[in-house]
Amino acid sequence: MRQLTHETINHWLVIQFKTSRLTDPMTVNDVGEELTRLIEPLPMRCQVAVSFQGVDFVSSQVIGLLLGLRDQIKRKHGTLVLCKLNKHVLDVMRVTHLDRQFTMNDSLSAVVGKRKQTIGAKADVEWLD
């Protein structure tokens, strides 16, 4: 089952989680596999924004997943930005000192720019700023 949605906006791959709780080991494993499938074919100097909008809880397993994602993108000399982290997720990042390891931003639009609106087309990723 797909756990992520994604779309390309202004040369950024924007990824969003479909679940509000990233705590179940099987779900987190599925997310990791999906992320790998999305990142592997990306070119050098890729730009990836991961939106945590709607994610209320994360497990420690997600920390390992994020570190692996960071390393995978770093090997491509790419950019990774985590966006829209709620208070709980941000607290986890601070307690584990991952806030020093990642670029984070409250606004997805500030990172990727404004999305061009196309008449009649439905976006795969939705966000509110």
N, C-alpha and C positions, 0 to 999 in steps of 0.2 A: 504494500500500500504506500502510495506517495505521501511523504511527510513534509515536502517542501513545494513551494511555488517559486518560479523564477521568470525573469524577463530581462532583456537588455535595454538599457536606457542610457543614451549619450555615452556609449562605449563602456558602460559599467554593467557587470552582471549583478543584478539585484536579486537576492535570495531572501525568502521569508518562510518562516515555519508555519505549518498548518495546525499545529497543536499548541495548547496553552501550557502544557506540562511536559517538560523534557526530563522526566524522572524515571520512566520505565526503561530498563536496560535494552529490551528488544527495540523499542522506539528509537532510542539514541543510536543503537547499532544501525538501524535502517537509515537514520539521518546521516550518519557517517558514510555509509555506502553511497547514498544519493549525492552527498557533497563531493566525494571522490569522483564520481561519474561526471559531475558538472565541471569540476576544476581540471581534471586531466587533459581534456582537449583544448583548454584555453591557451592562447599564444603567450609568448614572453611579454612582460610588462602589463599583464592583465590587471584589470581593476574590478574588485569584488566588494560589494556592500552586503552585509548580512543584517537584515532587520529582525529585531526581537520583539517587534510590536505584537502585542497579544500574548506573549510568553510570560507566564506568571511565576513559574518555578523551573529551576534547572538542578540536575544532580551533579555530583562531582565527576561523573563520567563525561559530562558535556565539557568540562574543563580540558580533559585530555583530547577530546574531539576538536576543540577550538585551537589547541596548541598544534595538533596535527595539520589542521587547515592552514594555520599561519605559516608553518614550515613548508607546506606544499606550495603556497603562493609565493613565499620568499624565494624558493628555488627557481621560480619563474621571474624573479625580480619584479614581482607585482605588488599591488597595493590592496590591503584588506582593511575595511572599516566596519566596525560593529555599530549599529544604529538602533535607536529607540529602545534602549534597555530600561526596564522598569526598576523600581527601587530595590526589590528583592534580588534581581539578577545583578544589578550594579553593586549591591552589598557583597554578593558572592565574589564578584570580580575584585573588589577592594580587599576583602579578607584574604584572598589567595594571592594578592599583589599582581593579579593579571591586568589591572587597570594601567600598570606601567608597561605591559607587554603589547598592548593593543591600542590602536587609534579608535576612539569612540566619539560618537556625535549624537545629539538628541534629534537632529533633523535629517531625514533621508534626502530631502530636497536640497539641503545645503551641500550634501556630499555629491550627489549625482546630477544636480541641476533639475530644472523643471522638465516634466514629461511633455512631449508634444501630444496634443489631444487629436485623436483620429476619430472621425465621425463613424459611429456604428461599431467601432472596435472595442472589445472588452479586454481590459488589462488583466493579466494573470496575478500581478502583485498590486495590492491596494495599500495606501498609507495616508495618514492624516498628519499634517504638520501644524 
